[in-house]
């Protein structure tokens, strides 16, 4: 049994089946697909049992509290979901909570995720292997090589390009 004091999100790396035992509630089975990302409000305690024949792999991102001024500033993002077709891929808004927006980004080879404008910081979680180039402008390009389950902080206001020959999928957490 472990405790989550704060709101958090998790992204699964590989499909799995779990038994989630939240303290004071009956157990619930969860079937999660590769890359499935969910938000959970804290605080609560729970125990997770892996029911799949493969190890449960996930990346958990905990959202620490901020000042009331910072929370008020996060009102810039609409609390909505939506799929946007990109040049060679898609961007799906999974959720907007407090000062965090989560996106499921899928890019074909040479696909492009355009610059983000509202984020103060951005964390990406690789669902698949990804060979990306981040172009923040002024002729700088940063190569990013990620394996499934790797994470990387990025500079805001940058363009991401899939520089690999394979499809790439990442979960982006944008923070205000």
N, C-alpha and C positions, 0 to 999 in steps of 0.2 A: 504494500500500500504506500502510495506517495501523494504529496499534496501540491496543488497548483494554487499559489496565492494570487496570481494575476491572470487576466485574460491572456489567451495564447492561440496560436494557430499551428497546425501541423500539416506537413506534406508527406505523403507516403511514397516510398521508393520501392516499387514493385507491388503487385496485388497481394492482398492478404485477407485473412479472416481472424477476427479477434473476439474475445469475450471481455466486455468492459463492465467492471463492478464498481459503481459509484457508491461511496459510503452512504448507507441509509436507503438505498434503492435496490430493486431487483436487478440481476445481471442482464445485460443486453448484448446480443451478437451484432457484430459489425462486419460487413463485407466491404472492403475498400479496394478501389481500382488503383492502378499505377498513376501517381501524380495527383490523386484525390487530395484536396486541401480543404480543411474544415476549421472553423473558428469555434472556440470554447470559452465561455465566460467563467472567470474564477470568482471567488475561491471555492475549491472543492477538493476532496481526496478520492482517489480511485486506485484500482488494481487492474492491470491489463494482462490477459493470458492470450498467448499466440496459439491459435487453433490450426494454422496453416502448416503444411509440411516444410515450408521455407522460413527463414528468420524474418521477423518483423523489422523493417527498416523505415525510419522516418526522421524528418528534421522538425524539431519543435522550436517555435519562435515565441518567446514570452514578451508581452507588451507591458513594460514597466510604466508606472503612473508618471504623469507630467503635471506641470502647473496649470491652473485654470485658464491662464492666458494662452498657453499652447493648445489646450483643448478647444478653446473658442476659435483659434486660427484654423483648425482642421475643418471647419464648416465649408471650406472651399470645394471639397469633393462632394458630389451628389451621392446620396446613399442609394445606389442603384446597381444593377447588374447589366451586362450587355456584351455582345460579341461584336468585335470590330474586325473587318477583313483588312489585312495589311498587304504590303507588297511582298508576296511570297509566304504568307502565313496568316495567323489569327492571334488576336488578343482578347481574352475573355475575362471580364471583371468578375471575380468570385465573390468578393465582399468588400464593404467599406465599413470599418468600425473605428470609432474614436478618431485617431490620427493615422490610421493604417489603411492602405488599399492593397488588396491582393489580386494579382493578375496571373492567368495561365497563358503563357506565351508559347506558341508553336510555330517554328520557322522551318521552311524547306531550305535546301542549299541556296545561298545568296539571298534569302529572305531578310527583310529589314523591319526592325521595331524602331519607329521614329523617336526623337527626343521627347523625354518627359519634361513637363514644365513646372508642375506644382510640388514635386517631391523635394524634400530637404536631404534625404538619404534613401538609398535603395539597396536591398539585399536580394540576391538571386540564389535559388536552390535548383540545381540541375536534376531533372527527372530522368533524362537520358544523357549520354555523352554529348558534349557540346564544345565546338570550336568556334568561339565568337570573337568579334572585333568590336570594341567599344570606342566610338569616335566622339570625344567631348567637344571637338572643334579645334580651331587654330592648328590644323594639320597634325594633331596628335592622334595616334591610334594605339590602343592597348589590346594585345592579344590575350584571350582568356581561354584556357583549356580546362575543361571540367569533366569529371566522371560523374555518373549517376550518384547523387547523394552529396556531392561537393557544394559548398556555398562560397559566395564572394560578395563583398561590399563593392558597390559601384559609385562613381561620382554621379550626381544628378545632372540633368540636362545633357544627355548623351544619346547617341544613336547606337543600337546594337545590330550587327550584321552576322548572319550565320556564315562563317568563312569555311565551314567544313563541307564535305561532300554528302553528308547524311542529314536527315531530318533531326532537328534539335527541339527539346522541350524544357522550359524552365518555368518556375514559379517565381514571380517578382513580388516582393513586399516593399511598397513605397511608403515612406514615413514623412509626416509633416514635422 
